Amino acid sequence: MSPAAVVLVSAAVAGLLAAGLPAFLCRLPEPADPPATSYRELAGWPPLVPLAVSVSAGVAALLAWGVEPSRLMIALAPLVPVLVMLAYVDWRVQRLPKMPILAATTAGLVLAGAEWLWVRETEVLRAVVGLALARSVFWLLWRLAPRAMGFGDVRLAAVVGLVLGRLGWDALALGLWAGLVIFGVWGVARALARGSRSAMREPLAYGPFMIVGMLVGVLVVSR
């Protein structure tokens, strides 16, 4: 398949899957301590579908343009709308649903195993190590500061580590670091915009920044 075809197919797959995000959100079980806004209410936000479709298709196209080998888009294209959904939910209610993260992690490990059986490349094993390293780092951060970070971030770190680790140690380091830096810059900018230091202590979802950091790591290292 030509590079242009990979870009188009990846964008189409991600966009089509993103169109079903409201239906998927409605079927997510509400947590035992539900947030003020339910998943069903989040699914009913009118701009959700056009935004999710356009963002998912655009991000998938960027990844397909930058990532080598192109076979990795078999996993990344369907993952993009899941990450978009997680970023949206976390941004709105500071909650990362458990089920889609565990499903994405399981699917990623299965695909990594299939790739290992196919090509026997050490890069595949590095992906699993990346998963373990990222999850361990965020688990430690969660243990040290449970009020500053939720366990959903620990679960999400496994997915991020799997993707970045597959692309290289430099991608893993840059992606995780970029998420932290962007998160910090956003927090400071928010406090300055409000003219209040107390804004630094207000809750701020970390999941979206972790996902953006992952994209930075993937695109910078790939190109």
C-alpha positions in Angstrom: 0.0 0.0 0.0 1.4 3.4 -0.9 2.1 6.0 1.8 -0.8 8.2 0.7 -3.2 5.2 0.8 -2.0 4.4 4.4 -2.8 8.0 5.4 -6.2 8.0 3.9 -7.2 4.5 5.2 -5.9 5.3 8.7 -7.9 8.6 8.7 -11.0 6.9 7.5 -10.8 4.1 10.0 -10.3 6.5 12.9 -13.0 8.8 11.8 -15.6 6.1 11.3 -14.9 4.6 14.8 -15.0 8.0 16.3 -18.5 8.5 15.0 -19.6 5.8 17.4 -18.1 7.3 20.5 -21.5 8.7 21.9 -23.0 5.2 21.7 -20.0 3.7 23.3 -20.0 6.3 26.1 -23.7 5.6 26.8 -22.8 1.9 27.3 -20.0 2.5 29.8 -20.9 1.5 33.3 -21.0 4.4 35.7 -18.4 4.2 38.5 -19.4 3.5 42.1 -18.8 7.2 42.9 -20.1 8.8 39.7 -19.0 12.3 38.7 -21.4 15.2 38.6 -21.8 14.7 34.9 -22.7 11.1 33.8 -21.1 9.4 30.8 -24.6 9.5 29.2 -24.7 13.2 29.6 -21.2 13.5 28.2 -22.3 11.5 25.2 -25.1 13.9 24.5 -22.9 17.0 24.0 -23.9 18.2 20.5 -20.5 19.0 19.1 -19.0 15.7 20.2 -19.4 13.7 17.0 -18.0 16.3 14.5 -15.2 17.1 16.9 -14.3 13.5 17.6 -14.4 12.5 14.0 -12.3 15.4 12.8 -9.7 15.2 15.5 -9.5 11.4 15.3 -9.1 11.5 11.5 -6.6 14.3 11.6 -4.4 12.7 14.3 -4.5 9.3 12.6 -3.5 10.9 9.3 -0.6 12.6 11.0 0.5 9.4 12.6 0.3 7.5 9.4 2.4 10.1 7.7 5.1 9.9 10.3 5.2 6.4 11.7 7.4 3.6 10.3 6.8 0.8 9.7 3.4 1.5 8.3 2.0 -1.8 9.7 1.9 -0.1 13.1 -1.1 1.8 11.9 -3.1 -1.4 12.2 -3.0 -0.8 15.9 -2.7 3.0 16.1 -5.6 3.9 13.8 -8.3 2.2 16.0 -6.5 3.4 19.1 -6.8 7.1 18.2 -10.6 7.5 18.7 -10.3 5.7 22.1 -7.6 8.2 23.2 -9.8 11.0 22.0 -12.7 9.7 24.0 -10.5 9.3 27.1 -9.1 12.8 26.8 -12.6 14.2 26.4 -14.0 12.4 29.4 -11.0 13.1 31.6 -11.1 16.8 30.7 -14.8 17.1 31.5 -15.0 15.1 34.7 -11.5 14.3 35.8 -12.1 10.6 35.4 -10.6 7.9 33.1 -12.9 5.0 32.5 -11.3 1.7 33.3 -12.8 -0.6 30.7 -11.6 1.1 27.5 -8.1 1.5 28.9 -7.8 -2.1 29.8 -9.3 -3.2 26.5 -6.7 -1.0 24.6 -3.9 -2.4 26.7 -5.0 -6.0 26.1 -5.4 -5.4 22.4 -2.0 -3.8 22.2 -0.3 -6.7 23.9 -2.1 -9.2 21.6 -1.0 -7.3 18.5 2.5 -7.0 19.9 2.6 -10.7 20.4 1.3 -11.3 16.8 4.0 -8.9 15.4 6.7 -10.7 17.4 5.6 -14.1 15.9 5.6 -12.5 12.5 8.9 -10.5 12.4 10.8 -11.5 15.5 12.1 -7.9 16.0 13.5 -6.7 19.3 11.5 -3.5 18.9 8.4 -5.5 19.8 9.9 -6.6 23.1 10.9 -3.0 23.8 7.2 -2.1 23.6 6.4 -4.4 26.5 9.3 -3.1 28.5 8.1 0.5 27.7 4.6 -0.5 29.1 6.1 -1.8 32.3 8.4 1.2 32.8 5.8 3.8 32.1 3.2 2.1 34.3 5.8 1.6 37.1 6.8 5.3 37.0 3.2 6.5 37.2 2.3 4.0 39.9 5.2 5.3 42.0 4.0 8.9 41.4 0.4 7.8 42.4 1.7 6.2 45.6 3.7 9.3 46.5 1.0 11.8 45.7 -2.4 10.1 45.4 -4.3 13.4 45.6 -2.4 14.8 42.6 -2.8 11.8 40.3 -5.6 9.2 39.9 -5.1 5.5 39.3 -6.7 6.0 35.9 -3.5 7.8 34.9 -1.5 4.8 35.9 -3.6 2.6 33.7 -3.3 5.0 30.8 0.5 5.1 31.2 0.6 1.4 30.2 -1.0 2.2 26.8 1.3 5.2 26.3 4.4 3.2 27.3 3.5 0.4 24.9 3.1 2.7 21.9 6.2 4.8 22.7 8.3 1.9 23.7 7.7 0.3 20.3 9.1 3.3 18.6 12.2 3.6 20.7 13.7 4.7 24.0 14.0 8.3 22.8 10.3 8.3 21.9 9.4 6.9 25.4 11.5 9.5 27.2 10.4 12.4 25.1 6.7 11.4 25.1 6.5 11.0 28.9 8.5 14.1 29.5 6.5 16.2 27.0 3.3 15.3 28.8 4.6 16.5 32.1 6.0 19.8 30.6 2.8 20.6 28.7 0.8 19.9 31.8 2.9 22.2 33.9 2.9 25.0 31.4 -0.9 24.8 31.1 -1.3 24.9 34.8 0.9 28.0 35.2 -0.8 29.7 32.2 -4.3 29.0 33.7 -3.2 30.5 37.1 -1.7 33.6 35.3 -4.9 34.0 33.2 -7.0 34.0 36.4 -4.6 36.1 38.3 -4.7 33.7 41.2 -2.2 31.3 42.7 -5.1 29.3 44.1 -5.8 28.1 40.5 -2.6 26.0 40.7 -4.3 23.9 43.4 -7.5 23.3 41.5 -8.0 19.8 39.9 -6.7 19.5 36.4 -7.0 16.3 34.3 -3.6 14.9 33.4 -4.8 12.2 30.9 -5.2 14.6 28.0 -1.7 16.0 28.5 -0.3 12.4 28.7 -1.9 11.7 25.4 -0.7 14.9 23.7 2.8 14.1 25.1 2.6 10.6 23.5 1.7 12.2 20.1 4.7 14.6 20.4 7.0 11.7 21.1 5.7 9.7 18.2 5.8 12.5 15.7 9.1 14.0 16.7 11.0 10.7 16.8 9.4 9.3 13.7 10.3 12.3 11.6 
